[in-house]
Each structure stands twice: as structure tokens, then as C-alpha cells.
């Protein structure tokens, strides 16, 4: 069953638009099917590059393109809460307009 889920994830790899990267980063493909694109440092030498790709391929389940792709992530890591002092009520302020000349 886990094998089927991993195959479905491979099929559902998002199509991404390649944008220009800073000179210290480069695009590379994680799999031979040209589906999973990742961005890594361009300053790695050949052995470091191969080692990094080996680790990423072995632990492909840890690489996610969205929060839904990451397994067993706690919702408390993806949410925030504002704790108020006892007796205080939240207040919604109106939107502030900024001076466009600034």
C-alpha cells in the first residue's frame, strides 16, 4: 500500500516554471524521469553533488512540494496562536493606508 502511495506521489509531481536563479544556486533533477526538480548550491564539487543526490534520493519521502506531501507533520508546526492576557478581548484594527511616496 505504501508503494502505491509513493507511485501516486511520483505521478503527481508539480510542473514548475523555471525562473532565473542567483549564481550560487542551480537546478537539478532528482530522478531519471525528469519529474522532481530541486535547487541546490552551485558551489558543490562533483563528489559532494553526487553524495547529496544519493541522500535526497534515499529519503525522497522527506522532500515535499507542499505541506500535504510531508508525512506526519504536526498541525501545531504549521499554525500560530496569539495568546492574550486573561480578561482581554481580541480587537480587529482597520487597514492602514501607506503613503505611496514612501
C-alpha angles and dihedrals in degrees: 000000000000089000090056091050092051091049090051090051091051091053092048097055107141121246108240132200112236111233128185112275130207112264093256093061133063139185121243135169120244097203137033091243089069093234107115114060119190135180119228138167116285091210094075118111121228097269093048090047092052093045092050092049091048091053093046092049092050091049099037091139089067092058112081134178092205139012089263091060094059112089123229097000113163115237088224088070092054098044136061132207132201111218115209129201115260112278095020122117126210115255125203112215123207119253114274118227116222125215105253090214090066 
